[in-house]
Every structure is written in C-alpha cells, then in structure tokens.
Amino acid sequence: MQFSVTYERVTEESAEHGEAEETGFELKGVSLREAYDFLRWNGGHCEPSDSTLGPHSWLKFYGEQDFRDGSHTNYGLHFPRNLTASTRRRIARVFHCYNVR
C-alpha cells in the first residue's frame, strides 16, 4: 500500500495571513512502516482531519515550535483510497490519535 506524508511550515508572519509559509510532500508512495518511522520522530500529537475518517480523510500531526525561527512544521498522513474505514481507524489508533474510537 502506498501512503504519503505531507508537511506545512507555518511562521508567525504566515499565520497572520491564515496561510502556511511552505507546503509539500515529505514522503510519497511509501509503506505504512516507513511513514510510521518518520512520524514517530518528527510528528507531534495526532488527530484525524474529520470525525468520520472517511475515504478523503487524513491524520494531522502537530509539530513543536522551532526555537530558532518560531515556526511550526505540521505533517499529514494520507491513506491509500482503497482502505476501509475500520482499517483507517486502526491505523489512527496505532498513532494514538485523539478522538478515534
């Protein structure tokens, strides 16, 4: 299965305008294990993009503030389209995401 991890870097200036300073793909077409290993070290607390974890949902990981420039880098884990809702929920629980039952 092919997972993707995206990122958004938010600075104080970009937050004032309601936008991210920089966005893109951190990892593309990787296994769940590869995504897990990356997010375990780089991601912060996790929550789903919506309460249903439907086919267009993702998991959002809130990063810590970079003490050098004050920016935050957040990550998103995007599921393959063919996963069932129960599989998406199980994956979310592996990452200890909030509000997932």
C-alpha positions as CSV (number, residue, x, y, z in Angstrom):
1,M,0.0,0.0,0.0
2,Q,1.2,3.5,-0.8
3,F,1.0,6.2,1.9
4,S,2.1,9.8,1.6
5,V,3.3,12.3,4.2
6,T,2.8,16.0,3.5
7,Y,4.1,18.9,5.5
8,E,3.2,22.5,6.2
9,R,5.5,25.0,7.7
10,V,3.8,27.9,9.5
11,T,5.6,31.0,10.6
12,E,4.2,33.9,12.7
13,E,4.0,36.0,9.6
14,S,2.2,33.4,7.5
15,A,-0.2,32.7,10.4
16,E,-1.2,36.3,10.5
17,H,-2.4,35.9,6.9
18,G,-4.0,32.5,7.6
19,E,-1.6,30.6,5.4
20,A,1.3,28.3,5.6
21,E,4.8,29.6,4.6
22,E,5.6,26.3,2.8
23,T,3.8,23.1,1.9
24,G,4.6,19.9,0.0
25,F,5.3,16.2,0.2
26,E,7.8,14.9,2.7
27,L,7.3,11.3,1.6
28,K,5.4,9.9,-1.3
29,G,4.4,6.3,-2.1
30,V,5.9,4.8,1.0
31,S,4.8,1.9,3.2
32,L,3.0,2.4,6.4
33,R,6.1,1.3,8.3
34,E,8.2,4.0,6.5
35,A,5.6,6.6,7.3
36,Y,5.3,5.4,10.9
37,D,9.1,5.6,11.4
38,F,9.2,9.1,10.0
39,L,6.2,10.4,12.0
40,R,7.4,8.7,15.2
41,W,10.4,11.0,15.2
42,N,9.0,14.1,13.5
43,G,5.3,14.3,14.3
44,G,3.7,15.6,17.4
45,H,0.3,14.8,18.8
46,C,-2.1,13.4,16.2
47,E,-5.8,13.9,15.3
48,P,-7.9,13.0,12.3
49,S,-8.9,15.6,9.8
50,D,-12.6,14.8,10.5
51,S,-14.6,12.6,12.8
52,T,-15.6,10.0,10.2
53,L,-12.2,9.1,8.9
54,G,-13.8,8.7,5.5
55,P,-12.0,8.0,2.2
56,H,-10.8,11.6,1.9
57,S,-9.6,11.9,5.5
58,W,-6.0,12.1,6.7
59,L,-4.2,12.2,10.1
60,K,-2.7,15.5,11.1
61,F,0.4,15.6,13.3
62,Y,1.1,18.9,15.1
63,G,4.8,19.6,15.3
64,E,6.6,21.5,18.0
65,Q,7.8,25.1,17.6
66,D,11.3,25.5,16.2
67,F,13.1,27.7,18.8
68,R,15.4,29.2,16.1
69,D,12.8,30.9,14.0
70,G,9.5,30.3,15.8
71,S,7.9,28.3,13.0
72,H,5.8,25.1,13.4
73,T,6.0,22.2,11.0
74,N,2.9,20.0,10.9
75,Y,2.6,16.7,9.0
76,G,-0.3,14.8,7.4
77,L,-0.5,11.1,6.8
78,H,-2.6,10.4,3.7
79,F,-4.2,7.0,3.3
80,P,-4.5,4.9,0.1
81,R,-8.0,5.3,-1.3
82,N,-8.8,1.6,-1.1
83,L,-8.6,1.3,2.8
84,T,-11.8,0.5,4.7
85,A,-13.0,2.9,7.4
86,S,-12.1,0.2,10.1
87,T,-8.6,0.0,8.8
88,R,-8.2,3.8,8.8
89,R,-9.4,3.8,12.4
90,R,-6.9,1.0,13.4
91,I,-4.1,2.9,11.9
92,A,-5.2,6.1,13.7
93,R,-5.1,4.2,17.0
94,V,-1.6,2.9,16.3
95,F,-0.6,6.6,16.1
96,H,-2.5,7.3,19.4
97,C,-4.7,9.9,17.6
98,Y,-7.2,11.9,19.7
99,N,-10.9,11.4,19.1
100,V,-10.6,8.0,17.4
101,R,-12.7,5.0,18.7
